[in-house]
Amino acid sequence: MLLTKHEGETFLNQTVYISGQAFIRCSFTACTLILRETLYHLQECTFERCNWHVDWVLMWGSPESLREIKALVNLIEQAQSQLPTAEQQAQEVQRQQPENTTPFAS
């Protein structure tokens, strides 16, 4: 099966069908990603605040089915671990504010 290739693309607030596609160094932000039982390829992609819709039959006694779903869960966990925590985000906002300023007009 040939996969449709997407390279270096940015997807923002879209519904993206992952199945039958190859995504290389793509960025997904606030997307709904739909994955069905077919071939796909994700390489060096980033995911931020994406929801996953996974429609997959796990065959009883099939180690391959388990490996595939575990690989997908690992990918999602890696993407989430790369996101800054709320505390880190607050610290970044503070660093970006000029010193000696107040929220009140002078």
Secondary structure as GFF3:
##gff-version 3
##sequence-region A 1 106
A	DSSP	beta_strand	4	7	.	.	.	ID=ss1
A	DSSP	beta_strand	10	12	.	.	.	ID=ss2
A	DSSP	beta_strand	15	17	.	.	.	ID=ss3
A	DSSP	beta_strand	21	24	.	.	.	ID=ss4
A	DSSP	beta_strand	27	29	.	.	.	ID=ss5
A	DSSP	beta_strand	32	36	.	.	.	ID=ss6
A	DSSP	beta_strand	41	43	.	.	.	ID=ss7
A	DSSP	beta_strand	46	48	.	.	.	ID=ss8
A	DSSP	beta_strand	51	55	.	.	.	ID=ss9
A	DSSP	alpha_helix	63	81	.	.	.	ID=ss10
A	DSSP	alpha_helix	86	96	.	.	.	ID=ss11
###
